[in-house]
Amino acid sequence: VDQFVADNSNSVRFVYRHFPLVSIHLNAREAAIASEIAAEEGLFWEYYDILFDNQEEWAELDDPTETFIGYAEDIGLNRDEFTSKFEIDTYMLEVREDQNVALDLNLTSTPTFFFNGELHRGVASPSDLADYLAEAQEAQGN
């Protein structure tokens, strides 16, 4: 996805919304909250990358707090500030709002892509994404 967005930066806007599927990903909500704390400091994408690169490490932990704090420190966030915001669920409301929007759209899985409002569910290959973009541009007459 990152490469596709970079290759098509004049035509594509990538918008990330949280949809923590806690029924199958035990710590998804906590990961979303942690990423929002990083976003406050302009480091969302750095934290996002660490989360996805290390998902097997934290996904099934009984308590991922120390792991998430460590990731925050790895990208230069202040441990005490991050910990304080994480412990009081500073961004729980924002994460739930994203999740409610997804539910309102009848989404049930991730990832989900929209190209000019057209829904595409599931993991997409680079060629799938290129096809979706071409279809969207054709529909717009571009």
VONULO-63135 format. One line per 3 residues: their letters; for each residue x, y, z of N, C-alpha, C, O. Coordinates in pm, 1 decimal. Layout:
N
A = X Y Z X Y Z X Y Z X Y Z | ...
! end
This chain:
142
VDQ = 82.8 -119.4 0.0 0.0 0.0 0.0 86.9 125.4 0.0 59.9 220.5 -73.4 | 191.6 125.1 82.9 278.6 242.9 90.1 337.9 276.6 -46.4 339.6 392.7 -87.3 | 386.0 175.1 -115.8 446.9 198.4 -247.0 343.3 244.6 -348.0 370.9 332.5 -429.6
FVA = 224.6 186.0 -343.2 116.3 225.9 -433.9 80.1 373.0 -412.6 64.0 448.2 -508.8 | 67.6 412.7 -287.9 33.7 551.7 -256.4 145.0 644.6 -303.8 117.6 749.5 -362.2 | 269.5 607.2 -279.3 382.5 689.4 -323.1 385.8 701.4 -475.0 411.4 809.4 -528.3
DNS = 360.2 591.9 -544.5 362.6 592.3 -691.4 246.6 669.9 -752.7 253.6 712.4 -868.0 | 140.1 688.2 -675.5 19.8 753.3 -726.9 -21.0 872.9 -642.5 -139.9 900.9 -627.1 | 76.1 942.8 -588.3 48.8 1049.9 -492.9 -35.2 1164.2 -549.9 -98.8 1237.3 -474.0
NSV = -36.5 1180.5 -680.6 -119.6 1285.4 -740.8 -264.2 1242.6 -758.0 -351.2 1325.7 -784.2 | -290.6 1112.1 -743.3 -425.0 1059.9 -768.2 -489.6 994.8 -647.1 -611.1 975.5 -644.0 | -409.0 961.0 -547.7 -457.4 880.2 -436.4 -429.4 950.8 -305.0 -324.1 1011.6 -285.8
RFV = -524.6 941.4 -216.9 -505.7 988.9 -79.4 -533.9 870.5 12.0 -641.2 810.5 5.9 | -438.5 837.7 95.4 -453.0 726.6 188.6 -497.3 782.6 322.0 -427.6 864.5 381.8 | -612.7 738.9 368.7 -667.0 783.3 496.4 -680.3 660.6 584.5 -745.9 563.2 547.7
YRH = -618.6 665.8 699.2 -622.6 553.7 792.8 -728.3 581.6 897.9 -732.4 690.0 956.2 | -812.8 484.1 921.3 -911.4 492.0 1028.5 -898.4 365.9 1112.4 -872.1 257.6 1060.2 | -916.9 380.9 1241.2 -907.4 266.8 1331.3 -1034.5 182.7 1325.0 -1145.7 235.4 1323.3
FPL = -1015.8 53.2 1321.7 -1125.7 -42.3 1329.9 -1074.4 -164.2 1405.8 -1057.2 -271.8 1348.6 | -1049.9 -145.5 1536.6 -991.3 -254.0 1615.0 -1088.7 -370.4 1631.4 -1191.7 -358.8 1697.9 | -1054.3 -480.4 1570.3 -1137.1 -600.1 1576.9 -1092.8 -682.7 1697.6 -1021.2 -782.0 1684.2
VSI = -1137.2 -639.3 1815.6 -1089.5 -699.3 1940.4 -1135.2 -844.0 1957.1 -1077.8 -917.6 2037.4 | -1235.5 -885.0 1884.1 -1279.9 -1023.9 1895.1 -1176.2 -1120.4 1837.3 -1172.4 -1237.7 1874.6 | -1091.9 -1070.4 1745.8 -988.7 -1156.5 1688.3 -847.4 -1102.9 1712.0 -749.8 -1175.2 1691.9
HLN = -835.6 -976.4 1754.7 -706.3 -915.3 1784.0 -712.5 -856.4 1924.2 -756.4 -743.1 1943.7 | -668.2 -934.5 2020.5 -683.3 -903.4 2162.8 -644.6 -760.6 2200.0 -716.0 -695.9 2276.6 | -534.2 -711.0 2147.9 -482.7 -580.0 2188.6 -499.6 -471.4 2082.2 -429.6 -370.2 2085.1
ARE = -589.5 -491.6 1991.2 -606.9 -396.3 1881.1 -648.3 -257.4 1929.2 -598.4 -156.9 1878.5 | -737.9 -251.3 2025.2 -783.2 -120.2 2073.8 -668.9 -45.9 2141.7 -651.9 74.1 2120.5 | -590.7 -116.1 2222.9 -478.2 -52.4 2290.4 -373.9 -4.9 2188.9 -313.4 101.0 2206.2
AAI = -353.4 -83.4 2083.6 -260.2 -42.5 1978.2 -309.0 84.0 1909.7 -229.7 173.2 1879.8 | -437.6 92.1 1884.9 -494.2 210.9 1821.5 -475.8 333.7 1910.5 -438.2 440.8 1862.9 | -502.4 317.0 2039.0 -485.0 427.9 2132.7 -338.7 472.0 2136.1 -309.6 591.5 2132.7
ASE = -248.2 376.9 2142.6 -105.3 410.2 2145.2 -63.8 487.2 2020.2 14.1 582.2 2027.8 | -116.6 445.5 1904.9 -80.0 515.1 1780.7 -133.6 657.6 1779.3 -71.4 746.0 1720.3 | -246.9 681.3 1842.5 -301.2 816.8 1849.1 -218.2 905.9 1941.1 -206.3 1026.0 1917.2
IAA = -161.7 848.1 2044.6 -71.5 925.8 2130.5 50.8 967.7 2049.6 96.8 1081.4 2060.6 | 102.9 876.8 1968.9 216.1 910.0 1881.8 175.7 1015.6 1779.4 254.9 1103.7 1746.0 | 53.5 1006.7 1730.1 5.2 1103.5 1630.5 5.8 1244.8 1686.9 32.6 1340.8 1614.7
EEG = -23.5 1257.3 1814.6 -23.4 1388.3 1879.7 111.8 1457.8 1863.3 118.9 1580.6 1858.9 | 217.6 1379.6 1854.6 352.7 1433.4 1837.1 399.2 1426.8 1691.4 517.4 1446.0 1662.8 | 306.4 1399.7 1599.8 340.9 1393.4 1457.6 413.5 1266.2 1417.6 481.8 1263.2 1315.2
LFW = 399.2 1160.9 1497.8 472.0 1037.0 1471.9 379.5 916.8 1451.2 416.9 803.1 1480.1 | 259.4 942.6 1401.3 164.5 832.9 1379.8 222.0 725.8 1288.7 221.0 607.5 1323.0 | 272.2 766.5 1173.0 317.1 667.5 1074.5 438.4 589.8 1123.0 452.6 471.9 1090.8
EYY = 523.9 652.0 1197.8 637.8 580.2 1254.8 590.1 473.5 1353.7 640.3 361.1 1355.6 | 492.1 511.7 1435.3 439.0 417.1 1533.3 359.2 307.2 1463.3 369.0 189.9 1499.4 | 282.3 345.1 1365.5 205.0 249.3 1283.6 298.2 144.0 1225.2 269.1 24.5 1231.1
DIL = 410.0 188.0 1169.1 506.1 93.6 1110.3 559.3 -4.1 1215.2 568.2 -124.0 1188.9 | 594.3 45.7 1332.5 644.0 -41.6 1438.6 536.4 -142.0 1479.6 564.8 -260.5 1497.0 | 413.9 -94.6 1494.7 305.3 -185.0 1533.8 287.5 -297.3 1432.9 280.3 -414.3 1470.5
FDN = 280.3 -262.4 1305.8 256.5 -364.8 1204.3 377.7 -455.0 1183.8 361.9 -574.0 1156.8 | 496.9 -400.6 1196.0 617.7 -482.5 1181.8 634.6 -581.3 1296.6 698.2 -685.4 1280.4 | 578.0 -549.0 1412.2 598.0 -630.8 1533.0 468.4 -689.4 1587.7 460.7 -723.7 1705.7
QEE = 368.1 -700.9 1504.2 236.4 -744.5 1551.1 241.1 -879.8 1623.0 170.3 -898.7 1721.9 | 321.3 -972.0 1576.2 329.2 -1103.4 1641.7 383.5 -1092.6 1783.6 352.2 -1175.6 1868.9 | 464.3 -991.3 1808.7 523.4 -972.0 1941.1 419.8 -927.8 2044.7 423.0 -974.6 2158.6
WAE = 328.7 -838.8 2007.0 237.5 -779.8 2104.1 92.9 -828.4 2095.4 15.2 -806.7 2188.4 | 56.5 -892.4 1987.7 -83.5 -923.3 1960.6 -152.1 -1004.1 2069.8 -268.9 -979.2 2099.8 | -84.3 -1098.0 2128.5 -148.5 -1185.5 2226.4 -98.2 -1166.0 2369.1 -123.7 -1249.6 2455.7
LDD = -28.0 -1058.0 2393.6 19.9 -1032.1 2529.8 -96.8 -1008.0 2624.4 -197.5 -948.4 2585.9 | -83.2 -1053.7 2746.5 -185.9 -1025.6 2847.2 -194.2 -876.7 2875.1 -302.4 -822.9 2898.3 | -79.0 -810.1 2872.9 -73.3 -666.1 2895.0 37.2 -607.9 2805.0 155.6 -624.0 2834.7
PTE = -0.4 -541.7 2697.2 99.4 -489.3 2603.7 158.1 -354.3 2643.8 236.9 -297.4 2568.3 | 122.1 -302.4 2759.4 160.0 -166.1 2797.4 309.6 -141.0 2785.9 350.8 -46.1 2719.1 | 391.5 -223.6 2849.2 536.9 -200.4 2846.0 592.5 -210.5 2704.5 683.7 -136.4 2667.9
TFI = 538.4 -301.0 2625.9 582.4 -314.5 2486.6 549.9 -188.0 2409.0 633.9 -137.5 2334.5 | 429.3 -136.5 2425.9 389.9 -14.9 2354.5 470.2 105.9 2402.3 504.9 193.2 2322.6 | 499.3 111.0 2530.6 583.6 219.1 2582.8 722.8 210.4 2521.3 781.5 312.1 2484.5
GYA = 774.5 90.6 2510.5 905.6 71.8 2447.3 907.4 119.2 2303.9 1003.5 182.6 2260.3 | 801.6 88.9 2229.7 792.9 136.7 2090.9 791.9 289.0 2088.2 855.7 351.0 2003.1 | 718.9 348.6 2181.8 712.2 494.8 2188.5 851.4 553.7 2211.2 890.1 651.3 2146.9
EDI = 924.2 494.0 2301.5 1060.5 541.2 2327.3 1149.0 521.9 2204.4 1234.4 605.6 2175.0 | 1128.3 411.5 2133.1 1208.2 383.9 2012.7 1195.6 494.1 1908.1 1289.5 519.3 1832.7 | 1079.2 559.9 1903.4 1060.9 666.8 1804.0 1078.4 806.1 1864.2 1049.8 906.8 1799.4
GLN = 1126.1 810.6 1990.1 1160.2 939.4 2050.2 1053.8 1004.3 2135.0 1066.1 1121.9 2169.3 | 949.9 931.6 2169.8 846.6 989.3 2255.8 889.5 981.4 2402.1 963.4 891.3 2441.8 | 842.2 1076.2 2480.7 872.4 1080.5 2622.2 795.6 970.2 2694.2 672.9 963.3 2685.9
RDE = 868.1 884.8 2764.3 808.6 769.5 2832.0 697.2 809.2 2930.0 588.8 750.9 2927.5 | 723.5 906.9 3014.9 626.4 945.0 3117.2 500.0 1003.4 3055.9 389.2 969.6 3097.6 | 515.9 1090.0 2958.1 398.5 1149.4 2892.6 316.4 1042.9 2820.0 193.8 1039.6 2830.6
FTS = 385.4 956.1 2746.1 315.7 850.1 2674.1 240.8 760.1 2772.5 123.4 729.1 2752.3 | 309.2 718.9 2878.4 249.9 628.9 2977.2 126.7 690.6 3040.8 24.4 624.0 3056.3 | 136.4 816.9 3077.5 23.5 885.6 3139.7 -98.2 887.1 3047.7 -209.5 857.8 3091.3
KFE = -77.6 921.0 2921.6 -189.2 927.6 2826.4 -243.6 788.8 2795.6 -364.2 771.8 2777.5 | -155.9 690.2 2789.6 -199.2 553.8 2762.0 -282.6 498.3 2877.5 -384.2 432.4 2855.5 | -239.2 525.1 2999.1 -308.4 470.2 3116.0 -447.5 529.1 3135.6 -535.1 461.5 3189.6
IDT = -469.7 651.3 3094.0 -603.9 710.6 3111.0 -686.3 705.1 2982.4 -788.9 772.1 2970.9 | -641.0 625.2 2886.2 -716.1 607.0 2760.7 -751.8 740.4 2695.4 -866.2 762.4 2655.7 | -653.2 828.8 2684.9 -674.8 962.7 2631.8 -747.8 961.5 2497.8 -828.8 1050.3 2471.0
YML = -720.6 863.4 2414.4 -776.7 863.6 2279.0 -882.7 756.5 2255.4 -913.6 724.6 2140.5 | -938.6 700.8 2362.5 -1041.1 597.4 2346.8 -1160.1 649.3 2266.5 -1212.2 576.9 2181.6 | -1203.8 771.0 2290.5 -1319.3 826.2 2220.6 -1293.0 835.6 2070.4 -1378.9 798.4 1990.4
EVR = -1176.0 884.5 2031.5 -1143.7 895.9 1888.6 -1141.4 759.8 1821.2 -1190.4 744.8 1709.3 | -1084.8 660.9 1888.7 -1079.8 525.9 1832.4 -1221.1 470.0 1817.1 -1253.8 409.8 1714.8 | -1303.1 489.8 1917.5 -1442.3 440.4 1909.4 -1520.7 514.0 1800.7 -1604.9 453.2 1734.7
EDQ = -1495.2 642.4 1781.0 -1563.6 716.0 1673.5 -1528.0 657.8 1537.9 -1615.7 639.6 1453.5 | -1400.2 628.3 1515.7 -1359.1 563.7 1390.1 -1430.5 430.3 1373.9 -1479.5 398.1 1265.7 | -1436.2 353.5 1480.8 -1500.0 222.6 1475.1 -1649.3 236.7 1445.5 -1704.7 157.1 1369.7
NVA = -1714.0 335.2 1503.4 -1856.9 356.4 1478.7 -1883.9 394.4 1333.6 -1983.4 350.9 1275.7 | -1796.4 474.8 1274.9 -1811.7 509.5 1133.0 -1802.9 383.1 1048.4 -1882.9 363.7 956.9 | -1706.6 297.8 1078.4 -1691.8 171.8 1004.3 -1816.9 86.2 1018.3 -1864.3 28.5 920.4
LDL = -1869.9 77.8 1138.4 -1991.4 -0.8 1160.1 -2109.8 59.4 1085.6 -2192.3 -13.8 1030.9 | -2118.9 192.3 1083.1 -2225.5 259.1 1008.3 -2217.8 228.6 859.2 -2319.5 227.8 789.8 | -2095.8 203.4 810.0 -2075.4 168.7 668.6 -2088.4 18.1 644.5 -2062.4 -30.6 534.5
NLT = -2129.2 -54.9 749.0 -2142.9 -200.8 742.5 -2012.6 -271.3 710.3 -2012.7 -376.1 645.8 | -1901.9 -214.9 754.6 -1773.3 -279.6 735.0 -1756.3 -385.9 843.2 -1799.2 -368.0 957.2 | -1694.1 -494.4 806.2 -1677.2 -604.5 900.3 -1534.0 -655.2 906.8 -1503.7 -743.9 986.7
STP = -1445.8 -600.9 824.7 -1309.4 -651.8 821.0 -1213.2 -542.4 778.3 -1252.7 -435.6 731.6 | -1086.1 -573.0 796.1 -980.7 -484.5 749.0 -884.2 -567.3 666.4 -870.7 -687.4 689.7 | -818.6 -507.4 573.0 -835.0 -368.6 529.4 -957.6 -353.5 440.0 -1010.8 -450.9 386.8
TFF = -999.6 -231.7 425.5 -1106.4 -195.1 333.2 -1059.7 -70.8 259.0 -1007.2 23.1 318.9 | -1079.2 -71.8 129.8 -1037.7 40.6 46.3 -1159.8 98.6 -23.2 -1252.3 26.7 -60.9 | -1157.9 231.0 -39.4 -1259.3 299.9 -118.5 -1187.8 376.3 -228.7 -1091.2 448.2 -203.2
FNG = -1234.8 360.5 -348.7 -1186.0 439.2 -461.9 -1307.0 511.8 -517.2 -1396.3 450.1 -575.2 | -1309.7 645.6 -498.6 -1424.7 727.9 -536.9 -1555.3 670.6 -483.0 -1656.0 665.7 -553.7 | -1552.7 628.2 -359.2 -1671.9 578.3 -293.3 -1703.2 432.1 -319.5 -1795.2 377.6 -258.6
ELH = -1630.5 368.1 -406.9 -1652.8 226.2 -438.1 -1576.5 141.0 -336.5 -1455.7 155.9 -318.4 | -1649.7 52.2 -271.5 -1594.5 -31.9 -166.5 -1518.5 -151.4 -222.9 -1565.8 -219.7 -313.7 | -1399.2 -175.3 -167.3 -1318.0 -292.2 -201.3 -1268.4 -351.5 -69.7 -1191.3 -287.9 2.1
RGV = -1312.3 -472.4 -38.2 -1278.1 -537.3 88.8 -1156.9 -628.5 73.8 -1131.0 -683.4 -33.3 | -1083.8 -643.2 183.2 -978.6 -742.7 192.3 -843.9 -695.9 144.1 -827.7 -585.6 91.9 | -747.8 -783.6 163.4 -610.5 -755.6 123.2 -606.0 -744.3 -28.7 -658.6 -829.9 -99.9
ASP = -543.9 -640.1 -76.7 -535.1 -615.6 -221.3 -389.4 -617.7 -263.6 -302.8 -561.2 -196.8 | -364.1 -683.0 -374.4 -229.0 -683.5 -430.6 -202.9 -548.5 -496.7 -296.7 -472.4 -520.4 | -77.7 -518.1 -526.6 -48.9 -394.2 -598.8 -125.2 -385.6 -731.8 -170.0 -277.6 -770.3
SDL = -140.0 -497.0 -800.7 -213.8 -493.0 -927.7 -363.0 -470.6 -903.8 -429.0 -404.7 -984.1 | -417.1 -525.1 -793.8 -557.1 -497.9 -759.7 -578.0 -348.7 -736.1 -672.9 -289.4 -787.3 | -488.3 -288.9 -658.2 -499.9 -146.0 -629.4 -490.8 -63.7 -756.6 -565.2 32.9 -773.7
ADY = -400.5 -101.0 -845.8 -387.2 -30.7 -973.6 -515.0 -44.7 -1055.2 -559.0 51.4 -1118.3 | -574.6 -162.5 -1054.6 -701.1 -183.4 -1126.3 -812.8 -98.8 -1067.1 -890.7 -38.6 -1140.9 | -821.2 -93.6 -933.4 -924.4 -12.7 -868.7 -908.5 134.2 -905.8 -1006.7 203.1 -933.2
LAE = -784.4 181.3 -906.6 -758.8 319.8 -942.4 -796.1 345.7 -1087.7 -860.2 446.4 -1117.8 | -757.6 257.6 -1176.9 -790.2 274.4 -1319.3 -940.8 277.3 -1340.5 -990.9 358.2 -1418.5 | -1012.5 190.6 -1272.7 -1159.7 187.9 -1283.1 -1219.9 319.5 -1233.1 -1310.8 375.1 -1294.8
AQE = -1168.2 367.7 -1121.4 -1218.1 494.0 -1066.0 -1190.0 609.8 -1158.2 -1275.2 696.6 -1177.4 | -1069.6 612.2 -1216.3 -1036.4 721.2 -1308.0 -1118.8 713.6 -1435.5 -1160.2 816.1 -1489.6 | -1142.4 592.9 -1483.0 -1225.3 575.6 -1602.9 -1368.1 622.4 -1576.5 -1429.8 686.7 -1661.5
AQG = -1419.2 590.3 -1460.6 -1555.6 631.7 -1425.1 -1567.5 783.1 -1416.9 -1674.9 838.4 -1440.5 | -1457.5 850.6 -1383.4 -1457.5 995.7 -1375.7 -1422.4 1059.8 -1509.0 -1428.0 1182.1 -1522.5 | -1386.6 979.5 -1606.3 -1349.9 1033.1 -1736.2 -1207.2 1083.9 -1741.8 -1174.7 1166.1 -1827.5
N = -1120.7 1036.7 -1651.8 -978.6 1079.7 -1649.3 -893.5 984.2 -1726.7 -772.2 1003.2 -1736.1
! end
